[in-house]
Amino acid sequence: MKLKVQTLDAKAGGDIELNDDVFGVEPRADILHRVVTWQLENRRAPARAARERSDVARTGKKFGRQKGGGTARHGDRAAPIFVGGGKAMGPRARTFQQSLNKKVRALGLKMALSDKAKSGNLVVVDSLELKDAKTKALQAKIEKLGFAGKTLFIDGDAVNDGFKKASANLFKLNVLPAVGANVYDIMKHDTLVLTKAAVEKLEARFNG
């Protein structure tokens, strides 16, 4: 698959040949759903257990008269109705970690990249270097390039420092290094922008 390369100044930067094994895979909704679900479940923090009646260290001595006090009968301060008592049917400690086959995860990422390429929402730029690393200047460049909605920029080994700082206050723009490329972030953004370095890293990731 051949794609035009642009610069951040909306100028032509030649062509690039994308590997069809990475950017030309037919997307499947079930695979993408499995990978996104796996990602989101593994982001969840573990649930902490609450102390129940048997876990609370309080006296078991009967603390009031059986009759004549004008109140209900009680024999244990650890009962859930008292302050400091154990919780009735409280949450149990559990984790939400899921496992997913490595081949399925790799296939999901290929499909997410291919989906953006197939829909025309994949853009390749030569680099993310900015002469003027200012938010206002970067916003003007993004508007000139005509990116609609949320945009995800993926760079090579590390995101260009100037671009990262300039984009920090643009809420519809996010940046990642190539090693952080994932299905959830790619799918939730309207436009995916890769640098040539990112393309090399992603193709090497699957072919290495």
N, C-alpha and C positions, 0 to 999 in steps of 0.2 A: 504494500500500500504506500503510495507516494503522497506527501503532504507538503504544502507550502510553509516555509519558515518565515516568521515575521520578526521584526524588532519591536521593542517597546515604544518606538516612535512611529509605529504603523507602516514601516517600510518593508519591502520585500528583502528576504535574507536567503534566497535560494530554495532548494527542495531537500527533503529528507525522506529516505526509504524506511518505512516502519515494518518491522517483522510481523508477518501475518499470523505467526504462532502465538504472538502476544496481543496484537491489536486487531486481529481478524477472526477472533473466535466468536461463534454464534452464542449470544447471551441466553441464559436460561433462568427464568424467574425463581425456580425452586432452589437452584444452587446459590444465587445471590441472597435469597431469603435465609438460607441456612447459615451463610457466612456472617451476615449482618446480625442475626439473632445470637450467634456464637460470640461476636464482638461485644454486643451490648450486655449480654449476661455476664461475661467475664469482667466487665467494668463495675459491676455491682459490688458494693462492700459487703462483707459477711454480716449476717444478722446476729446481734448479741442476745444472749439469754437473759430473761428477767428472773429475779429470785421469787420462787413460789413459797407456799406456806411451809414446806419442809426445809427450805433453804434459809429461812430467816432465823437468826439467833435471838430468840426472845423467851421469856420465862413461860413455862407451861402451868404455872400455879394459877389456881382459880382466884381471880382478883376481885370478885364481888359476891355479895350474898346471892343465894339461889332464888330467894323470894323476899319480897318486902322492900326492894330498892326502887321500885317504880320504873325499872328498865328491863330490857330483855336479858335472858340468861346467857352468860358467856363464861367460857372456861379457858380461853387461850388468846393472848395478846397478838399472836401471829396471824389471826384471822384476817382475811382480805379487807374487811370493812373498817379496820383500825389503821390510823396513821402509823407507818412503820411496819405494817403487816405484809405478808407475802401477797404477790399478785395472783389473782385467780386466772388460771389457764393462760399464763404469760407466754411470750414467744420463746421458742427454743433456739439454741445456737445452730446456725446452719450456714453453709457457703453455697454460692450459686455458680461455681466454676463448671464449665462444660468443656468437653474435649471434642476436637474435630480433626479429621484426617488431614494431614499436611497437603496431600494432593488436591483435596477439595478446596482448601484455603487458597492454594496457588491458582486453581482453576477459577475460583470466584474473583480473584484480582484481575486475571486475564479478561474475564467476561465484563467486569466493570470498566476496564480500559477500552475494550472493544465496543461496548455500548456507547461510550462517549464518542468514539471515532465514527461509529455507524450513524449516529444521530447528527453528526456535524458539529458537536460541541467540544471537540478536542482541538486545541491550538498549540502549536509548537513555536517557541521563541528562541532566539539564539542564546540569550542570557538575561539575567535579572539585574545587571549592573546599571546603576543610575548615576548620571553626572551630578544631578541635584537631588539628594536623598531627602526630599521634603514631602510631607503628606499631600499638600495641595498640588504639587507638581505631578506626583504619581496619580492622583485622582484624575487630573486632566488627561494623562496618557491612557488611563483605563477607559475613560469616556470616549476618547478618540478611537480606541480599538473596538469599541462597540460591544463590550461584554455585557450581557444582560443577566440580572439576578445575582446569585451568589457565585463567586469565582474562587477556585482553588488553584494555587500556584505550587508546583512541585519542582524543586531544584535538584542539583546533584548530591554530592556528599554532605553539603551543608548549605543552608539558605544564605544568600548574599546578605551581609550585615546591613548595608544601606537600604536595601529593599525591605528587609524585615522591620527595621525601625520606621521607615516611611509608611508601611502598611499597617502598623499597629493600631491606628485609630480608624481604619476603614472597616466597618463592621460587616460588610458583605464580601470581604476579601480575606482569605486565609492562606497560609503558606506552610509547606512541609518539606523536609528533605526526602530524597528518594527512598531511603530506608524506612520512612514512616508512612509510605503510601499504603492505604487500606481501602477496603470496599465501602465501608460506611461513609467515610469522608468524601470519597469520589462520587458516590451515588446521591448524597444530599446536596451537592453543589450543582448549579446549572451548567457551568462552564469549567472545563479542566484545561489548565495551561501547563505544559511541560517545557522545560528547557531542553536543549540538545543533550546536555549532560545527564538530565533525568532520564531521557529516552535510552541513553547508553546504559545507565545503571539498571533500569528496569528490565531491559532485554538481557543484560548479563546476569541478572538475578534469576531468570528462568532458564537461561541456557548454560549457566555455570554449574 
